[in-house]
Amino acid sequence: MANLIKKIQNSIFENSLFERNSKIVLGVSGGPDSTCLLDIFSKLQKKYAIELSIAHVNYHLRGKDSKKDEDFVGKLAEKYKLSINILDAKIEEGDKSEEKLRDIRYAFFEEVRKENKFDFIAVAHNSDDQAETVLMRLIRGTGLNGLSAMRAKNEKIIRPLLDTTRKEITAYLRSNRLSYRIDKTNKESIYLRNKIRNRLIPYLEKNFNPNIKFVLAKSAKAFGEDYAVIKELAEKAWKNNQLLYVEKILAQPVAIQKRIIQKALTQKNEKINRKGFSQIEEILKALRSTKNKNQVISGAGLKMTRYGDKINLELI
């Protein structure tokens, strides 16, 4: 499957994923996607003069199968002659949400990257995952940023397979006779993502558009390009108004107003990103009010106080 390797190379170039001589941590679960990513990067290792290392998380959520996954990834490390770091994660019974598992995984990958002074973390999300993410965020409620879904490059995280379909990955593995592990829970519609993958997307393909995954992934890329423009404009507006004057904020388009308030909130509490931005609408409503120039709004661990034209945000 030389065509797929060429496609990945094009993605690396078009998205400026990394430079020559980069050091990259590969997140490898042992599943088809990450096994494909590992094999392709091993073949590109000499061409780009990159240094690779593997990181794996064992959540112990599937009994003996979790240990078999760990052992399998260990053998992959031996096969490709790469160093490996494994996290033996202890998950509490009531703490198995997708978000929690993701937080654990990325925190570990970043820890490995920093400790070994590597440049990037490569994960194996593909275009099918992208389509699922768009639908998942749309169902939960989101804005343009959320609809942008996953980016090919997001600071230290790179996704070389993001333009590659699950079908292409499977064909590559079969062509190269590569074995991989199957997570049987992916067939169980327990988590929202699995419900979307196993139920919603097949329904949409059958009844609305057989190419729905391609359309959603392509739309996510377009949303991301549009959002990048809004983000850049908002950053400029933020730099000119870090003291948060009401008149200056309201002089901006609504999309920029929201980003300024979002920026101010996350500077006080970066975790507010996960709690949503319902506060933003409430804050903007207070700023637009002509009835009362002095107002107080509290929530999500933050307190906003308005004194005339000036806004003050503080942790509570």
N, C-alpha and C positions, 0 to 999 in steps of 0.2 A: 504493500500500500504506500508506494512512494508519493502518490498524489496527496495523501493525508499529511505526510511529513512536510511536503512543500506548502500545503495550506497553513500548517502551524507556523512555518517560517514566515509566511506572508503576514500572519496575524502578529507575530513578534515584531516585525518591521513596521507595519501600519500603526500599531498601538504603542510603539517604543517601549516594549515590555521590559527590556534589560539591555545592557551594553556588553560588549566582549569582556571576558575576565570577571564577570559577575559571579557572586556566590549565592546559590539559591537553595532554600529549604523546600523539599517536596513533601506536601501533605499526602500521605499514602494510607488508605484504609484497607487496601487489598481488593477492593471492588473493581469492576471493569474500567471505570473512568480513570481512577488514579493509577491503575496498572498500565493503562495505555499511556498516560502522561509520563510515567516513569520510563517506559521503554523508549518513547520518542525522545525524551530529553537525554537519555543515555547515548542515543545515536547522534544527537546534536552537540554532545559535550565537547568533542574535539574541535568541531567547526567553530564554535563560539568561545572556546577556551574557558568554559564555565566549570565551577566547582559545585558539586551536588551533595546533599545530605538528605536523609529521610527522617520524617517525624510521623509517629503513629500514636493514636489515642485508643486505649482499651477501656471502654466504659463499663464492661462487665454486665451488659444489659441482656446478653443472649446466652448466658451460661457457658457451656463448653465451646460453642461456636465463636464467642469473643476471643477465647484463648487460641483457637485455631486460626482466627484472623491474624492475631499477633504473631504467631509462629510462622504463618505464611509470609507476612511482610518481612519478618526477620530473615527468611530464606531469600527473599527478593534482594535484600540488602547484600547478602553474601554473593548472590548471582551477579549483581552489578558492581560489586566491590565498593559499596558506599557505606559511610558511617550511618548509624541510626540512633535516634532518641525515642524512647517509648514512655508515654505517661500512663501510669496505673491509676486511672481516675476512680474515685469513690463517689458514687451517685446516690443521694438520698432517695428514698422511695417516692416521695412526693415532689421530686425536683428533676423530672425527666422531660421537660418541655424542649421543643426544638431550639428555642432561644437559649436556654441554659446550656445545652450540649454544645451549641455553636460557640457560646462565650468561652467555655472550657477549652474547646479545640483551638480557637484562634489565640487565646491567651498563652497556651502552651507553645504554639507555633512561633509566636512573637518572642517568647522567652528563649527558645532554642536559637532563633535568629540573632538575638542580641548577645547571648552568651558566646556564640561562635563567631560573632562579628560578620554575619552574612548580610547580603544586600536585600534579598527579596524572599517572599514566601509564595510558592506556586501551588495553587489548588486546582482541582480537576472539574470544575463546573462546566457543563456543556450548554448548547443552545436549547435543549429540551428542559434543562433545569431553569434556564432563563425564562422560558415561556411559563413554566409553573410558578415562578416567583412573581411574574407580572400579575397573574390571576390571583395568587394568594394575597398580594398587597392590595389589589383592587377590591377583593372581597372584604378585607379588613378595613378598608378605607385609607386613602393615601393621596398625595399630591403628585406634582410632576416629578419630583425627586424620587419618590417611591416607585413610580411607573418606569423610571429609568432602570430600575432593578439593579442587577449586578454589572459592574464595570470591568472591562478587560484589565484595567490597571487602576487600583485604588490605593495610593500611597505605596506601602510595602507589599501589598497583595497583588499578585498577577494571576490572570486566568487565561492561559494559552489556548484552552479548548472551547472557549466561549462561543466561537462561531462554528463549532463542530457538532454534528448531530449524534445522538445516542446510536443511531443506526450505523453511522460511519465508524464510530468507536468499536462497535461489535464486529464489524467487518474487518477492521484492522487487527483485532485480537485473534479472530479466526484465521486470517491470512498468515499471521505470524506464529500461529499455534501457541498462543500465550494463555496460560491458565489464570484464573482469578477466583475470588471468593464471591458468593452470592449472599446478600443479606435478605433472608426470607421475610423479614418484617416489612420490607418494601412492598410486598404484595398485600399486606394488611392495611386497611384504611383506618388507621388509628389517628395519625397526625393529619393535620389539614393538607400538608403537601402531598401525602399519599392519597388522600381522597381526591385531590385535584388530578393527580397523575393517573389513578386507576379508574376514576369514575367520570369526572367532569371533562377532561380533555378527550377521552374516547367518545363521549356523547357529542361534544362540539364538532369533532372530526366527522362523525357519522351524519349529524343532522344539520350542520351549518357550513363548515369549511374544512375539507380534508387536509388543508395546509395551515391549520390554525397555529401550530407550534412555530412554524416559520414566520407567520405574520406577527405573532406576539413578540418573538425575539427581535425581528426587524423594527417593530414599533418601539421596543424598549431602547434600541440604539438611537432612534430618532428623538425620543423623549430626552435621552441623555444629552444629545447635542443641543437641544433647545434649553435644557436646564443649565447647561454649562454657561450659556450666554447670560441668563438671569442671575446665576451665581456670581459671575464676574462683575456685573453691574451692581449687585448687592454689596459685594466686597468693597467696591469703590465708595458706595454710599455710606457703608459702615465706617470706613476710615475717616470720612469727613464728618461723622456724627457719633463718635464714641461716647460723648457726654449725654447722648439721648435727649435731644430737644424735640418736643412734640411737633412744632411747626415744620421743622426740617424733615421729620419722618413722614408726616402727612402730605408733604409736597411731592413725595415719590409715588410711582405707580403702586397699586395694592400688592402685587407680587413682590416688589422690593421692600415695601413696608414689613411684610411678614418675615422676610429673610433678615432684616435688621433686628427685629425683636427676637427671632430665633437665635441669631448670633449672640445677642446680649444674654439670653437665657442660658445657652450652652457654655458661655464663658464662666457663668456662675456655677453651673451644675451640668457637666457634660453628659451625665446619665439621663438627663431629661429627654434626650433623643429617643430613648426606648419607651418613654411614657407618653409619647405623642405630643402634639402641640395644640391641644384644645385651649390652653391658656392664651395662645397668641390672639385668637379671635376675641377673647374676653378683654385682653389688654388693649387691642386696637379699638374696640368699642368704647372703652373708657377714654382713650385718647381723642376720639371723635366727638365725645360728649361736650356739649356747650353748657350743660346745666351745672356741673360741679368741677371746678379746676383743681380741687384737691381730693384725690381718691386713693384707696388702698385695695389691692387685690392679692390674695394669698392662695397658694396651692402648689403641690408637687415639690414641697420643700423650699419654695421661693416666695418672696414678698415684693410686690411692686408698689411703690408710693409715687404719686404724681403731685408735684407742687407747681401749679401754674403751668409753665412751659417746660419744666424740667422733670425727668423721670429718674427714679432711683430704684435699683434692683439689689436685693440682698438675700442671703441664705437664712432660713429659719429652722 
